[in-house]
Amino acid sequence: MTTTIRWRSLLAAGALAIGLSGCVGVYKGGAVAINSSTRLDDTPRIAVLSAFEPELKLLLTRLQGPVKHSVNGVEFTTGTLEGKPVVLFLSGISMTNATMNTQLVLNRFRVTNIVFSGIAGGVNPSLHVGDVTVPAQWGQYLEVLMARETSPGKYAAPPFITDATLPNFGMMFPRPVEVRSAARPEIQRKFWFEADPKMLEVARSIRNVDLANCSAGKCLPRKPQLVVGGNGVSGQAFMDNKAYREYTYKTFQANVLDMETAAVGMVAYSNGVPFIAFRSLSDLAGGGDGENEMGTFMGIAADNSAKVMLAFLAAWK
């Protein structure tokens, strides 16, 4: 009797396991979640991402043969842009969203390259709203030590923290981030994440893109320009402060700052995938006269970035 009961129990457990395996990913309400290892598309594609909807709007109108996929609430749209197979999606605003969803696209699609298109705050005083920048490297400028005040107006790092070597802004001391990669699995500390040299070379070859300086009756005082090279920085804060803008330019020699690109660069580095970012100035990060300019010129900047990115795709081999 004991043996019979045991076998019945094992058979029941096996049947239950088989039944559950056929229902992996089934949520209440009948929606099916795809297994986390499932690839949605086997075509080698360039991943093209922006942080939020206005930055991706023009690119979606140019996409040929769109097919939509949804994972974790993120909509991925495959198709072709300038004859190149791509997957378009929104990363979401800020560093964690950018990190998480860049890794998600790498897990679910055969991504050969990563391209970011969007807006940014201008840091270099020689640049202007509407200009499009393509930095050669990106750093996480808000990865910082919050140091204690040792005397009025004086701050010092603990003696065991030896990598806070860049100039501080009050209590804030920038630091590199810990990172690992397929090529270098041991932990290293790294500040700059470089754009791919071949992609950067193609960006340098771009000519004759008609960058807009007017939209909805609002015009910039000068024709925007394309600037390839230099530095960009990213952090998890919207920056609209003149003093911190000046510090950022002096400390990092940054042309622009945003809230996502360095995170995307870090994921690209860890996975060994080439990346590049196109960022157009929507505002001066607190350096302009009067109120922040983003609300006025965001549309011009987003479209200018997309136009240069499309020219890049057309030239990419």
C-alpha positions in Angstrom: 0.0 0.0 0.0 2.8 2.4 0.9 4.5 1.7 -2.4 1.3 2.3 -4.4 0.7 5.6 -2.7 4.2 6.7 -3.3 4.0 5.9 -7.0 0.6 7.7 -7.3 2.1 10.8 -5.6 5.1 10.8 -8.0 2.8 10.4 -11.0 0.6 13.3 -9.8 3.7 15.5 -9.1 5.0 14.7 -12.6 1.6 15.5 -14.2 1.5 18.8 -12.3 5.0 19.7 -13.4 4.2 19.0 -17.0 1.0 21.1 -16.8 2.8 24.0 -15.2 5.6 23.9 -17.7 3.0 24.4 -20.4 1.7 27.4 -18.6 5.0 29.3 -18.0 4.3 33.0 -18.2 0.5 32.8 -18.0 -0.8 35.7 -15.9 -4.3 36.2 -14.5 -6.5 37.5 -17.3 -4.9 35.3 -19.9 -1.9 37.5 -20.9 1.1 35.5 -21.8 4.6 36.6 -20.7 7.4 35.3 -23.0 10.2 33.5 -21.3 13.1 35.8 -20.4 15.5 34.0 -22.7 13.2 34.1 -25.8 14.5 36.0 -28.7 11.8 37.9 -30.5 13.5 38.3 -33.8 16.5 36.7 -35.5 17.4 39.5 -37.9 20.7 41.3 -37.1 19.5 44.9 -36.2 20.8 48.2 -35.1 19.0 49.2 -31.8 17.8 52.8 -32.1 16.6 54.3 -28.8 15.4 57.5 -27.3 14.4 58.4 -23.8 10.9 59.7 -24.3 8.3 60.0 -27.0 9.1 63.3 -28.6 12.6 62.2 -29.4 11.4 59.1 -31.3 8.5 60.6 -33.1 10.2 61.6 -36.4 12.0 58.2 -36.6 8.8 56.2 -36.2 7.3 58.1 -39.1 10.3 57.1 -41.3 10.3 53.4 -40.3 9.4 51.0 -43.0 7.6 47.7 -42.4 7.0 48.2 -38.7 6.2 45.2 -36.5 5.5 45.8 -32.8 6.6 43.6 -29.8 6.0 44.3 -26.1 8.1 43.1 -23.2 7.7 44.3 -19.6 5.6 47.1 -20.9 8.3 48.3 -23.3 7.2 48.5 -26.9 9.9 47.5 -29.5 9.2 48.2 -33.1 11.2 46.4 -35.8 11.5 47.5 -39.4 14.0 49.4 -41.6 15.4 52.9 -41.5 17.5 54.2 -44.4 17.6 50.6 -45.7 19.0 49.3 -42.4 17.2 46.7 -40.2 16.5 48.4 -36.9 14.6 47.9 -33.6 13.2 51.2 -32.2 12.2 51.7 -28.6 12.0 54.1 -25.7 14.5 53.5 -22.9 12.5 55.7 -20.4 14.0 58.7 -18.7 17.0 58.4 -16.4 19.9 56.0 -15.8 18.1 53.0 -14.3 15.5 52.9 -17.1 18.2 53.3 -19.7 20.4 50.5 -18.2 17.5 48.1 -17.8 15.9 48.5 -21.2 19.2 48.6 -23.1 20.0 45.2 -21.6 16.5 44.0 -22.4 16.8 44.8 -26.1 20.2 43.0 -26.2 18.6 39.9 -24.6 15.6 39.8 -26.9 17.0 40.9 -30.3 20.2 40.2 -32.4 21.7 43.7 -31.9 24.8 44.5 -33.9 25.1 48.2 -32.8 23.4 50.7 -30.5 22.5 54.2 -31.5 20.9 56.8 -29.2 19.0 59.8 -30.5 17.7 62.6 -28.3 18.0 65.9 -26.6 20.5 67.2 -24.0 21.5 70.2 -22.0 24.4 72.2 -23.3 27.5 72.6 -21.1 30.2 73.9 -23.5 29.6 77.7 -23.7 30.6 77.7 -27.3 27.6 75.5 -28.2 24.0 76.7 -28.8 20.5 75.4 -28.6 19.7 73.3 -31.6 23.3 72.2 -32.2 23.8 68.4 -32.5 26.6 66.8 -30.7 28.2 63.3 -31.1 30.6 62.9 -28.2 33.5 60.5 -28.4 33.0 59.3 -24.8 30.5 59.5 -22.0 31.0 59.6 -18.2 28.6 59.3 -15.2 29.3 62.6 -13.6 26.8 62.1 -10.7 28.5 58.9 -9.5 29.8 60.7 -6.4 31.1 60.5 -2.9 29.1 62.8 -0.5 32.0 63.8 1.7 31.8 65.1 5.3 32.6 68.7 6.1 35.8 68.8 8.0 35.8 72.5 8.6 33.5 75.3 7.3 33.4 75.0 3.5 36.0 72.2 3.5 35.3 68.6 2.6 37.4 65.5 2.6 37.0 61.9 1.4 37.5 59.0 3.9 41.1 57.7 3.6 39.9 54.3 2.3 38.3 55.9 -0.8 41.2 56.6 -3.1 39.5 57.0 -6.5 37.8 60.4 -5.8 40.5 62.3 -7.5 38.6 64.7 -9.7 37.8 68.2 -8.4 34.8 68.4 -6.1 31.8 70.6 -6.1 31.2 71.2 -2.4 30.7 67.8 -0.7 30.3 66.0 -4.1 33.4 64.2 -5.3 33.0 62.4 -8.7 34.1 58.7 -8.9 34.4 56.1 -11.6 32.0 53.2 -11.6 32.6 49.5 -11.1 32.1 47.6 -14.3 32.7 44.1 -15.7 32.4 42.8 -19.3 32.6 39.6 -21.3 36.1 40.6 -22.4 37.2 41.6 -18.9 35.2 39.7 -16.3 37.2 41.0 -13.4 35.9 44.2 -11.7 37.5 47.4 -12.9 36.7 51.0 -12.2 36.0 53.1 -15.3 34.8 56.7 -15.8 34.7 57.1 -19.6 32.7 54.8 -21.9 33.9 55.3 -25.5 31.7 55.6 -28.6 32.7 53.1 -31.3 35.6 54.5 -33.4 34.2 53.2 -36.7 30.7 54.7 -36.0 32.4 57.9 -34.9 34.3 58.0 -38.2 31.1 57.7 -40.1 29.5 60.5 -38.0 32.5 62.7 -38.9 31.7 62.2 -42.6 28.2 63.5 -42.4 27.6 66.6 -44.5 24.7 68.8 -45.6 22.1 67.9 -43.0 19.5 70.7 -42.9 19.2 71.4 -39.2 16.1 73.4 -38.3 16.2 76.6 -36.4 12.5 77.4 -36.4 9.4 75.5 -35.3 5.8 76.6 -34.7 6.8 80.3 -35.2 9.7 80.1 -32.7 13.2 80.6 -34.1 16.7 80.3 -32.8 19.0 83.3 -33.5 21.5 81.2 -35.4 21.7 78.1 -37.7 22.5 75.0 -35.6 25.7 73.1 -36.3 26.9 69.5 -36.0 29.8 68.9 -33.6 31.5 65.4 -33.5 33.9 64.5 -30.7 34.5 65.7 -27.2 32.9 64.5 -24.0 29.4 64.0 -22.8 28.2 63.2 -19.2 25.0 61.7 -17.8 23.4 61.5 -14.4 20.1 60.9 -12.7 19.1 64.5 -12.3 17.6 67.2 -14.5 20.3 69.9 -14.4 19.3 73.6 -14.5 22.0 75.3 -12.4 24.5 77.8 -13.8 27.2 77.1 -11.2 27.1 73.4 -11.6 27.0 73.7 -15.4 30.3 75.7 -15.1 31.8 73.2 -12.8 30.8 70.3 -15.2 32.4 72.0 -18.2 35.6 72.8 -16.2 35.9 69.4 -14.6 34.9 67.1 -17.4 35.3 69.3 -20.5 31.8 68.2 -21.4 30.0 69.5 -24.4 26.6 68.2 -23.2 24.8 66.4 -20.4 21.8 64.2 -20.2 20.2 61.5 -18.1 20.8 58.3 -20.0 23.6 58.0 -22.5 26.5 57.0 -20.2 24.3 54.2 -18.8 23.7 53.0 -22.3 27.4 53.2 -23.0 28.2 51.1 -19.9 25.7 48.4 -21.0 27.2 48.4 -24.5 30.7 48.1 -23.1 29.8 45.2 -20.8 28.2 43.3 -23.7 30.8 44.2 -26.3 28.4 46.0 -28.6 29.5 49.1 -30.5 27.5 52.3 -29.6 27.2 55.9 -30.5 24.9 58.8 -29.4 23.5 61.8 -31.1 22.3 64.5 -28.8 20.9 67.9 -29.7 20.8 70.8 -27.3 17.3 71.7 -26.1 18.6 74.0 -23.4 21.7 75.2 -21.7 21.4 73.4 -18.4 21.0 76.6 -16.4 23.4 78.7 -18.5 20.8 80.6 -20.5 19.1 83.9 -19.8 15.7 83.6 -18.1 13.9 80.3 -17.7 15.1 76.9 -19.0 14.7 76.7 -22.7 13.7 73.0 -23.0 10.0 73.6 -23.2 10.4 76.0 -26.1 13.0 74.2 -28.2 12.6 70.6 -27.4 10.9 69.8 -30.7 13.6 71.5 -32.8 16.3 69.7 -30.9 14.7 66.3 -31.1 14.1 66.5 -34.8 17.7 67.8 -35.4 19.1 64.9 -33.6 16.9 62.4 -35.5 17.9 64.0 -38.8 21.6 63.6 -38.2 21.0 60.0 -36.9 19.2 59.2 -40.1 22.1 60.6 -42.2 24.4 58.4 -40.1 22.3 55.3 -40.9 22.3 56.1 -44.6 26.1 56.3 -44.5 26.6 53.3 -42.3 27.9 50.1 -44.1 
